[in-house]
Amino acid sequence: MFRETSWRRFDFWLLGVLIFAISFGVAMIRSAIAGNEELAQTVLRQVQFGVAGLIVIFIVAGIDYRYWTALYTPMFVVMMILLIMIYISAQPQFGAARWFQIAGIFIQPTELAKVVEVLILARYFDATKDRPRDLRWIFGSLVWVGTLALPILLQPNLSNVVVMLVIWAAMIWINGIQLKHIFWFGVAGLTIVIVAFPFLEPYQQERVLTFIFPDENATFGNLYNVQQALIAIGSGGWFGRGYGLGTQSQLRFLKVRHTDFIFSVIAEEFGLVGALLALSTIVFIVYRCLRASRLARDLSGSLIAYGIAVLIFFQGAINIGVNLRIVPVSGLPLPFISYGGSGLVSLMLGIALVESVVMRQKEVDF
């Protein structure tokens, strides 16, 4: 299970940039809370979750990733139990039951479910690599994802269901889905979106409608938040107003600024340079994950690293897109930078799996 020599291949570039991203995120959270006493503990908690995540990285990376894929059935069962429990008994927050509260800390199993999905799909596609790329092969993978996604959809948590479907689509694409199946799944997906829209929660419909038909005079709601985010980004200029000096964040015009809209705080306080720095850290982490995928010794390891790369890239792209008003408000955090203990530790678990893959590669490559 543990091999001393494998630590020579540990990706310290990935770890170093990851620590930088988390440290930068902690600093920006401290600025973003703008002296709000109700949020005073968020900085310390983010540090604690970051330290816990580092411990997870060194423990999980030391274990061969193939042990984790071999445990796909118990992981799936435990994940389903947690998701069903949260649907039945979790405390509603922000209009949905998504968190358990333990010792004053909110824990969101959905974040872990996305990493478990990557492991399960990596195992499935490795086990079926010699099968025909027919509908049976496609629906076999979709059953695993759909079963995990259903209790998440019922919370309701549509944004994370979309993330899970994107991970599935990216992994089935890389494993050789036929073009004709892509076409028919695209038609089916568009039909489902149109038919399902009237059945969405009111706040979910509002997010879509305000994006398509914006009310520029809105003084509250999702569009107001995006307007304030755009003002913050635009006022930052090239080099920003300075740390802790952003008017939109410090005067609290910008809501949920330590989570959903932390990118706008970065852009306002550090300008375009700071925004590009934050973006570059995410891109570099994704690149190192893809590098691990390329160097993996087998298909399951390659798919684990690839799936984690897709997860980080997509969440980062959607978060920044929301801040720039390119996509509707989703509630997805900026990876490693936004506040959120469950999301941070879960993504660091994903990085741990990537490190486990790269430590067991066949050859060393920068």
Stockholm file with secondary structure:
# STOCKHOLM 1.0

chainA/1-366         MFRETSWRRFDFWLLGVLIFAISFGVAMIRSAIAGNEELAQTVLRQVQFGVAGLIVIFIVAGIDYRYWTALYTPMFVVMMILLIMIYISAQPQFGAARWFQIAGIFIQPTELAKVVEVLILARYFDATKDRPRDLRWIFGSLVWVGTLALPILLQPNLSNVVVMLVIWAAMIWINGIQLKHIFWFGVAGLTIVIVAFPFLEPYQQERVLTFIFPDENATFGNLYNVQQALIAIGSGGWFGRGYGLGTQSQLRFLKVRHTDFIFSVIAEEFGLVGALLALSTIVFIVYRCLRASRLARDLSGSLIAYGIAVLIFFQGAINIGVNLRIVPVSGLPLPFISYGGSGLVSLMLGIALVESVVMRQKEVDF
#=GR chainA/1-366 SS CCCGGGGGGCCHHHHHHHHHHHHHHHHHHHHHTTTCGGGTTHHHHHHHHHHHHHHHHHHHHTSCHHHHHHTHHHHHHHHHHHHHHHHHHCEEETTEEEEEEETTEEECHHHHHHHHHHHHHHHHHHHTTTSCCSHHHHHHHHHHHHHHHHHHHTTTCHHHHHHHHHHHHHHHHHTTCCHHHHHHHHHHHHHHHHHHGGGSCHHHHHHHHHHHSCCTTCCSHHHHHHHHHHHHHHHHTTTCSCTTCCHHHHTTCSTTTTTTTHHHHHHHHHHHHHHHHHHHHHHHHHHHHHHHHHHCSSHHHHHHHHHHHHHHHHHHHHHHHHHTTSSCCCCCCCTTTSSCHHHHHHHHHHHHHHHHHHHTCSSCCC
#=GC SS_cons         CCCGGGGGGCCHHHHHHHHHHHHHHHHHHHHHTTTCGGGTTHHHHHHHHHHHHHHHHHHHHTSCHHHHHHTHHHHHHHHHHHHHHHHHHCEEETTEEEEEEETTEEECHHHHHHHHHHHHHHHHHHHTTTSCCSHHHHHHHHHHHHHHHHHHHTTTCHHHHHHHHHHHHHHHHHTTCCHHHHHHHHHHHHHHHHHHGGGSCHHHHHHHHHHHSCCTTCCSHHHHHHHHHHHHHHHHTTTCSCTTCCHHHHTTCSTTTTTTTHHHHHHHHHHHHHHHHHHHHHHHHHHHHHHHHHHCSSHHHHHHHHHHHHHHHHHHHHHHHHHTTSSCCCCCCCTTTSSCHHHHHHHHHHHHHHHHHHHTCSSCCC
//
